[in-house]
Amino acid sequence: MKMMFIGATHEVTGSCTYLEACGKKFLVDFGMEQGEDIFKNVQIPVAPGDIDFVLLTHAHIDHSGLLPLLFAGGFSGEIHSTTATANLCSVMLRDSAHIQEFEAEWRSRKAKRRGEDDYEPLYTMDDAIGAIELFVPHEYETTVEISEGISVFFRDAGHLLGSSSIVLTLTEDGETRTVVFSGDIGNVRQPLIRDPKYITSADYVVMESTYGNRIHNRPTDYVTALAKVLQTTFDRGGSVIIPSFAVGRTQEMLYFIRQIKHDSLISGHDDFPVYVDSPLANEATDIYINNRESCYDEEALSFVRRGINPITFDGLIRTLSSDDSRAINNDTRPKVIISASGMCEAGRIKHHLKHNLWKPENTILFVGYQATNTLGRALVEGAKNVKLFGETVKVAAEIKQLPGVSGHADMNGLTEWAKAIGGVKKFFINHGDAASAESFAEHLREELGADVYAPYSGAEFDIAAGIVTVDAEPMPIPRKEHQGNVNIVYSDLISASDRLSRLIKLSDGRANADMRKLTEAINRLCDEWEI
C-alpha cells in the first residue's frame, strides 16, 4: 500500500493524490492549478492508461479539471463520485473544455500574425465528454466495493452541492487500513447545503488547510450587509456587478437576494432586475434544484416543502446567448449582474467589467476568494487601471469585498472536524498555501498532540508500514517579474511584505511580550483587510 502526493502540496489548487493498493493504481482527485503556481509538481508515476480508477471528492475544477486530460492520455477506468458531483462535472468539464478551446483559438490568431505556431488546447470538448461518460455516481453513506480489498463511502463535506469526504478502506495481505481524504471541508451555516458531517475513526487522514491559519469574520447578518451594498449603489444610479463562481456561490447569492426581495429590504427599487449571465451558472442552478432532496439543508428544504424555490424570484433573468449577454449593458436600470468567473480570469464577467469598471456609480462586489495574480485579486488590492481585451480600463467603480462568505471551514472549523476522528496515526496536511499548511500542521500538533506531516509534491508514504519513505523537497517555480494587471503600488506592497517577513524571522529570541505584540498587530491588520 503506497500513497504519493502529487498536487495541492503547500498550494491551494491542483489537488491530486496517487495510490497503489490491492493490485490497483488509482487517484483521489485530479485538479487543475489556478492562480499563481508556486511549486513544481511531480508527474503521476504511471501512464494514464495504467490508472485503474479515480475517486473524486467534488466538482470544483481545482479537483476535477484535469480529468479530460487524463482521458486524452488513455485513461478508460471509472470515475467514482456522488451523484450531484457527477451531475455538476457534466457541465463544468464541458465548460472548462470550451474555455481551453476558445483561448487556444484566440492565442493562435495572435501567434499567426507573429508568424508563430498555433496553440493547442490543454484538452478538447471531445476529451471532456469522454471523461464525463466514465463517471459512476454514488449516494452518500453507502459503502461501495470498488474492487477486491478496496471499498469507499462518501460523507457530506458541506462545501459544495455533492461535495464529499472519502473514507477509503484497504485490505491487502491480511492488513486493513482506513485512509480518509477530507476533500474541501465546508463552512457551517451556509445557505442551501448541509453542514459538514464528521468522521469518527481512521488510521490516516489527508486533510485540507485552505484557511488553516485564519478565522472567518462573518457578518452577523449577511443579508443585511448585502442589502446595504445594493441600496447604496442603486441610490446613486449604479449597478452591482458580482464576479461569482458559477457553481455554489452564484446559487448562494440567489438565495440571499430572494430573501432581500421577499423581506422588502431595498427601498425605492423594489423591482430591481437580477441577471445571471453565465450558461454554466444557469445549468448548475438547475442541478441544484434537481438534487435538492439529497443535498439541501433543512431550511432550504422547508421552502421546497411549501412550494417555494429558494433560488428564484420575480426579476430574475437568466441569459443564455451572447446576444442576451451583450443586451444587459443596454439596460440602464439599477441592477445586479452575477457572472463568472469568480476571479475575473475568463468568461463573460470580463465583458461586464469592461463596460462598468470605469463608471463611478457602479459597485464591483467580490464575494469569494481571489487567488494571487488574478484580475480579481488586483482589483481587490487597489489596482487603478487594468487590461481587458488588450485595452486599458480605468477603475472608477467602487470595489467592495463582502467578508466572511467562504465555502471553506476556517481554522476552528477544521480543528473541530479533525478532533472528531479517533485513532488517527498521522495527519497529512495539503490544499493550503505554504504558510497556512505549515501553521495548521503545527496547530494540530499543539491542539491534539497529533503526528502531522505537510508533504511537498513527490513525498511518498507506505500505508501498511506507516512510514514516510520519500520526504520530498520543495521545487519552487521562479516568479514572473511582471504581471499584466499588477501595478507599481502592488509591487511596493510585495516589497513591504518581504520586509515584514524579514522582521518576523529576526524576532526569534525577542521577549515573548514583544513577539505577542507583533503577532497581535499583524492579526489586526489582516482582520482589517479581510485576509
C-alpha positions in Angstrom: 0.0 0.0 0.0 1.6 3.3 -1.2 0.4 6.9 -1.3 2.2 9.6 -3.3 1.3 13.3 -3.0 1.2 15.0 -6.4 -0.7 18.3 -6.3 -2.1 20.9 -3.8 1.0 20.4 -1.6 1.8 23.7 0.0 -0.6 25.2 -2.6 -4.3 25.7 -2.6 -5.2 24.2 -6.0 -4.4 21.3 -8.2 -5.4 18.5 -5.8 -4.2 15.1 -6.7 -3.0 12.0 -4.7 -1.8 8.8 -6.3 -2.2 5.4 -4.6 -1.2 1.8 -5.2 -3.0 -0.9 -3.2 -4.6 -4.3 -3.7 -3.0 -4.6 -7.2 -4.7 -1.3 -8.3 -3.3 2.1 -9.2 -5.7 5.0 -8.7 -6.1 8.7 -8.0 -8.0 10.7 -5.5 -8.9 13.9 -7.4 -7.0 15.3 -10.5 -7.5 19.0 -10.4 -6.2 22.0 -12.4 -3.9 24.6 -10.8 -5.5 28.0 -10.7 -3.9 31.4 -9.9 -0.2 31.6 -9.2 1.8 28.3 -9.4 4.3 28.4 -6.6 5.9 24.9 -6.6 6.5 22.3 -9.4 4.5 19.1 -9.1 6.0 15.7 -9.9 4.3 13.7 -12.6 2.0 10.8 -11.9 4.4 7.9 -11.9 2.4 5.8 -14.4 0.8 6.4 -17.8 -2.8 7.5 -17.8 -3.8 4.2 -19.4 -2.4 2.3 -16.4 -4.6 4.1 -13.9 -7.5 1.8 -12.9 -10.0 4.3 -11.4 -10.4 7.8 -9.9 -12.1 8.8 -6.7 -13.4 12.4 -6.9 -14.3 14.5 -3.8 -16.2 17.2 -5.6 -16.7 19.0 -8.8 -14.6 22.2 -8.4 -12.1 22.5 -11.2 -9.1 22.5 -8.9 -10.2 19.0 -8.0 -11.7 17.7 -11.3 -10.3 19.9 -14.0 -7.6 17.6 -15.4 -9.8 14.5 -15.8 -10.4 15.2 -19.5 -6.6 15.4 -19.9 -6.3 12.0 -18.2 -8.9 10.7 -20.7 -7.0 12.2 -23.6 -3.9 10.3 -22.4 -5.6 6.9 -22.5 -7.4 6.6 -19.2 -10.5 4.5 -19.5 -11.3 3.5 -16.0 -14.3 4.6 -13.8 -14.6 7.9 -12.0 -16.4 7.4 -8.7 -18.2 10.4 -7.1 -21.5 11.4 -5.6 -24.5 11.7 -7.9 -24.6 15.5 -7.6 -20.8 15.8 -8.3 -21.3 13.7 -11.4 -24.1 16.0 -12.5 -22.1 19.1 -11.9 -19.0 17.7 -13.6 -21.1 17.1 -16.7 -21.4 20.8 -17.2 -18.2 22.1 -15.5 -15.8 19.9 -17.5 -17.6 20.8 -20.8 -17.3 24.5 -19.8 -13.6 24.1 -19.0 -13.0 22.5 -22.4 -14.9 25.3 -24.1 -12.6 27.8 -22.3 -9.5 25.7 -23.3 -10.5 25.7 -27.0 -11.6 29.3 -27.1 -8.3 30.6 -25.5 -6.2 28.3 -27.8 -8.0 29.7 -30.8 -7.5 33.3 -29.6 -3.8 32.7 -28.9 -3.4 31.0 -32.2 -4.8 34.0 -34.1 -2.3 36.3 -32.4 0.5 33.8 -32.9 -0.3 33.6 -36.6 0.1 37.3 -37.0 3.6 37.0 -35.5 4.4 34.0 -37.7 4.5 31.6 -34.8 2.9 28.1 -34.4 -0.6 27.5 -33.3 -1.5 26.9 -29.7 -3.1 23.6 -28.8 -5.8 23.5 -26.1 -4.9 21.5 -23.0 -7.8 19.3 -23.9 -10.8 19.4 -26.2 -14.6 19.1 -25.8 -14.4 15.5 -27.0 -12.0 14.8 -24.2 -14.3 16.3 -21.7 -17.3 14.3 -23.0 -15.2 11.2 -22.9 -14.3 11.8 -19.2 -17.9 12.6 -18.3 -19.0 9.2 -19.7 -16.7 7.5 -17.2 -18.5 8.7 -14.1 -20.1 6.3 -11.8 -22.4 8.1 -9.4 -23.0 7.0 -5.8 -25.2 8.2 -2.9 -23.9 9.5 0.4 -23.3 7.0 3.3 -23.3 3.9 1.1 -20.3 1.6 1.2 -19.1 0.6 -2.3 -16.6 -2.1 -3.1 -14.6 -0.7 -6.0 -12.5 -3.9 -6.4 -11.3 -6.7 -4.2 -9.9 -5.2 -1.0 -10.9 -1.6 -1.8 -14.1 -0.1 -0.5 -15.2 3.6 -0.2 -18.0 5.6 1.1 -18.8 9.3 0.6 -19.7 11.5 3.5 -21.1 15.0 3.0 -18.3 17.6 3.3 -20.7 20.6 3.3 -18.6 22.6 0.8 -20.5 22.4 -2.4 -23.5 20.5 -3.7 -22.4 16.9 -3.8 -19.1 17.5 -2.1 -17.7 14.7 0.0 -15.0 13.4 2.2 -14.0 10.0 1.1 -13.4 7.1 3.5 -11.2 4.6 1.8 -10.7 1.1 3.3 -7.8 -1.0 2.0 -7.3 -4.7 2.8 -4.1 -6.4 1.5 -2.2 -9.4 2.7 -4.4 -9.6 5.8 -3.7 -5.9 6.7 -6.5 -3.4 6.8 -6.0 0.4 6.8 -8.5 3.2 6.6 -7.5 6.4 4.9 -9.7 9.5 4.9 -9.5 12.2 2.3 -11.2 15.3 3.6 -11.8 17.0 0.3 -12.7 20.6 0.9 -14.4 20.9 4.3 -17.3 23.3 4.2 -18.1 26.3 6.4 -21.1 25.9 8.8 -24.4 27.6 8.4 -24.0 28.1 4.6 -27.2 28.6 2.7 -28.8 25.7 0.8 -26.4 22.9 1.6 -25.9 21.0 4.9 -23.1 21.5 7.4 -20.1 19.1 7.0 -20.6 15.7 8.7 -17.8 14.3 10.9 -16.0 11.0 10.5 -15.4 9.0 13.7 -12.3 6.9 13.0 -9.4 6.4 10.6 -5.8 5.3 10.5 -4.6 8.2 8.3 -6.2 11.5 7.3 -5.3 13.6 4.3 -6.8 17.0 5.2 -7.2 20.4 3.5 -5.9 23.6 5.1 -7.1 26.4 2.9 -7.9 28.6 5.9 -5.8 26.7 8.3 -4.3 29.9 9.8 -7.4 32.2 9.6 -10.7 32.8 11.4 -13.6 33.9 9.3 -15.1 37.3 10.2 -18.6 36.6 9.0 -21.1 39.5 9.2 -23.7 38.9 11.9 -26.4 39.4 9.3 -25.1 38.7 5.8 -28.4 39.5 4.1 -28.5 43.0 5.7 -24.9 43.6 4.7 -25.6 42.7 1.1 -28.8 44.7 1.0 -26.8 47.8 2.2 -24.4 47.4 -0.7 -27.3 47.2 -3.2 -29.2 50.1 -1.6 -26.2 52.4 -1.6 -25.3 51.6 -5.2 -28.9 51.8 -6.6 -29.4 55.1 -4.9 -26.6 56.7 -6.8 -27.9 55.2 -10.1 -25.4 52.4 -10.4 -25.4 48.7 -10.8 -23.8 46.0 -8.7 -21.6 43.6 -10.7 -20.8 40.4 -8.8 -18.0 38.2 -10.2 -19.1 34.9 -8.9 -18.1 31.2 -9.1 -20.8 29.7 -11.3 -21.3 26.7 -9.1 -22.0 27.2 -5.4 -21.5 30.9 -4.9 -24.0 32.0 -7.5 -26.7 29.9 -6.0 -26.0 31.2 -2.6 -26.3 34.8 -3.9 -29.6 34.0 -5.4 -30.7 32.6 -2.1 -29.8 35.8 -0.3 -31.3 38.1 -2.9 -34.6 36.2 -2.8 -34.7 36.9 0.9 -33.9 40.6 0.3 -36.7 40.9 -2.2 -39.2 38.9 0.0 -38.4 41.0 3.1 -38.5 44.3 1.1 -35.1 45.3 2.3 -34.5 47.6 -0.7 -36.5 50.8 -0.8 -37.2 52.7 -4.0 -36.0 49.9 -6.2 -38.4 47.1 -5.4 -38.4 45.5 -8.8 -34.7 45.7 -9.5 -33.6 43.0 -12.0 -31.0 40.4 -11.3 -29.2 39.0 -14.3 -27.4 35.6 -14.1 -25.1 35.8 -17.1 -23.3 32.5 -17.2 -24.5 29.5 -19.1 -22.6 27.3 -16.6 -24.3 29.0 -13.6 -27.7 28.6 -15.1 -27.1 24.9 -15.8 -25.7 24.5 -12.3 -28.7 26.2 -10.8 -31.0 23.5 -12.4 -28.7 20.8 -11.0 -29.1 22.3 -7.5 -32.8 22.2 -7.9 -32.8 18.6 -9.2 -30.6 17.4 -6.3 -32.4 19.3 -3.5 -33.7 16.2 -1.6 -30.3 14.7 -1.2 -28.2 17.8 -0.6 -30.3 20.7 0.7 -30.3 21.6 4.4 -33.4 21.7 6.4 -34.0 25.4 6.0 -33.8 25.2 2.2 -36.0 22.0 2.2 -38.6 23.8 4.3 -39.1 26.3 1.4 -39.3 23.4 -1.1 -42.0 21.7 1.0 -44.0 24.9 0.9 -43.8 25.0 -2.9 -41.1 27.8 -2.9 -38.0 27.6 -5.0 -35.4 29.2 -2.7 -33.1 30.3 -5.5 -35.6 32.0 -7.8 -37.7 35.1 -7.6 -39.5 37.8 -9.6 -37.0 39.9 -11.6 -34.5 37.0 -12.1 -33.3 36.9 -15.7 -31.1 34.0 -16.8 -29.3 34.8 -20.0 -28.1 32.2 -22.4 -26.9 33.6 -25.7 -24.1 36.0 -26.4 -26.7 38.4 -27.7 -28.6 38.3 -24.5 -25.4 38.9 -22.6 -24.5 42.0 -24.6 -28.0 43.3 -24.2 -27.6 43.5 -20.4 -25.5 46.6 -20.8 -28.3 48.4 -22.7 -30.5 48.1 -19.6 -30.0 51.4 -17.8 -31.9 50.4 -14.7 -30.0 49.9 -11.4 -29.5 46.1 -11.4 -27.4 43.2 -10.3 -25.3 41.3 -12.7 -23.9 38.0 -11.5 -21.4 36.5 -13.9 -18.5 34.1 -14.0 -15.6 33.6 -13.5 -15.4 34.4 -9.8 -11.8 35.6 -10.1 -12.4 37.5 -13.3 -9.9 35.4 -15.3 -12.3 34.2 -18.0 -15.9 34.2 -19.2 -18.5 36.9 -19.6 -17.6 38.8 -16.4 -14.6 40.4 -18.2 -17.0 42.0 -20.7 -19.1 43.3 -17.9 -16.1 44.8 -16.2 -15.0 46.4 -19.4 -18.4 48.1 -19.6 -18.8 49.0 -15.9 -15.4 49.4 -14.2 -14.9 53.0 -15.4 -18.3 54.2 -14.1 -18.1 55.6 -10.5 -21.7 55.0 -9.8 -21.2 51.2 -10.0 -20.0 48.7 -7.5 -17.9 45.6 -8.2 -18.7 43.3 -5.3 -16.4 40.4 -4.6 -18.0 37.5 -2.7 -15.3 34.9 -2.9 -11.6 34.1 -2.6 -9.3 35.9 -5.1 -6.1 33.9 -5.8 -2.8 35.7 -6.2 -2.0 37.1 -9.7 -5.7 37.1 -10.8 -7.5 40.1 -12.1 -9.9 39.8 -9.2 -7.1 40.0 -6.7 -5.6 43.0 -8.5 -8.9 44.8 -8.2 -9.4 44.0 -4.6 -5.8 45.2 -3.8 -6.5 48.6 -5.3 -5.4 48.5 -9.0 -6.1 51.9 -10.6 -6.1 50.5 -14.2 -6.4 47.0 -15.6 -6.1 45.4 -19.0 -9.2 43.9 -20.6 -9.1 42.5 -24.1 -5.9 44.5 -24.7 -7.4 47.8 -23.6 -6.5 49.7 -20.5 -9.6 50.4 -18.4 -9.7 52.9 -15.5 -11.0 51.6 -12.2 -13.5 54.2 -11.1 -16.3 51.9 -9.8 -16.4 51.2 -6.0 -14.6 47.9 -5.3 -16.1 46.1 -2.3 -15.5 42.7 -0.8 -18.1 41.2 1.4 -16.3 39.5 4.2 -16.9 36.1 5.7 -18.6 34.4 2.8 -16.5 31.3 2.3 -17.3 27.8 1.3 -14.3 26.6 3.3 -14.1 25.9 7.1 -11.8 28.3 8.9 -9.1 27.1 11.4 -11.7 26.5 14.1 -13.9 24.5 11.8 -11.0 22.4 10.5 -9.9 21.8 14.1 -13.3 20.5 15.1 -13.5 18.3 12.1 -10.1 16.8 12.9 -10.9 16.4 16.6 -13.9 14.2 15.8 -11.8 11.5 14.2 -10.5 8.9 16.6 -7.5 6.6 16.3 -5.6 8.7 13.7 -1.9 7.7 13.5 -0.9 10.5 11.2 -2.5 13.6 9.6 -1.3 14.8 6.2 -1.9 18.5 5.5 -2.4 19.7 2.0 -4.6 22.1 -0.1 -3.3 25.3 1.6 -0.6 27.7 0.8 2.8 27.1 2.5 2.0 29.4 5.4 -1.4 28.0 6.0 -0.4 24.4 5.7 2.5 24.6 8.0 0.6 26.7 10.5 -2.3 24.3 10.7 0.1 21.3 10.9 1.7 22.9 14.0 -1.7 23.8 15.4 -2.8 20.2 15.2 0.4 19.1 16.9 -0.2 21.5 19.8 -4.0 21.1 20.0 -4.3 17.3 19.5 -0.8 16.1 20.2 -1.1 14.6 16.7 1.6 13.3 14.4 1.3 15.7 11.5 3.1 15.9 8.1 2.7 18.6 5.5 4.2 17.0 2.3 5.7 18.6 -0.8 5.0 17.1 -4.2 6.7 13.8 -4.6 6.5 12.7 -1.0 5.6 9.0 -0.6 4.1 7.1 2.3 3.9 3.4 3.0 0.3 3.0 4.3 0.8 -0.6 5.7 4.1 0.2 7.5 3.0 3.7 8.5 6.3 5.4 7.4 7.2 8.2 5.1 9.5 6.6 2.5 10.3 9.7 0.4 10.4 13.1 2.2 10.3 15.4 -0.9 11.9 18.8 -1.0 10.1 21.9 -2.4 10.7 22.8 -6.0 9.9 26.5 -6.3 8.9 27.9 -9.7 10.7 31.2 -10.5 8.3 34.1 -10.1 7.4 36.2 -13.1 8.7 39.7 -12.7 5.8 41.4 -14.5 2.1 40.6 -14.4 -0.3 42.4 -16.7 -2.7 43.6 -14.0 -0.3 44.2 -11.2 0.6 47.9 -10.8 3.6 49.6 -9.2 1.8 50.1 -5.9 1.2 46.4 -5.7 4.9 45.8 -6.3 5.6 48.2 -3.4 3.2 46.1 -1.3 5.2 43.0 -2.1 8.4 44.7 -1.0 6.7 45.6 2.2 5.6 42.0 2.8 9.2 40.9 2.2 10.3 43.4 4.9 7.7 42.1 7.3 8.9 38.5 6.6 12.5 39.5 7.5 11.2 41.2 10.7 9.4 38.0 11.7 12.5 35.9 11.1 14.7 38.2 13.2 12.1 38.1 16.0 13.3 34.7 17.2 14.9 35.4 20.6 13.0 38.6 21.4 11.0 38.9 24.6 7.7 36.9 24.5 5.7 40.1 25.2 7.3 41.8 22.1 6.6 38.8 19.9 3.0 38.6 21.2 2.6 42.4 20.5 3.8 41.9 16.9 1.5 38.9 16.4 -1.5 40.9 17.6 -0.6 43.8 15.3 -0.3 41.6 12.3 -3.6 39.9 13.1 -5.4 43.2 13.5 -4.0 44.3 10.1 -5.2 41.1 8.5 -8.7 41.4 10.1 -9.0 45.0 8.8 -8.2 44.0 5.3 -10.3 40.8 5.4 -7.4 38.4 4.8 
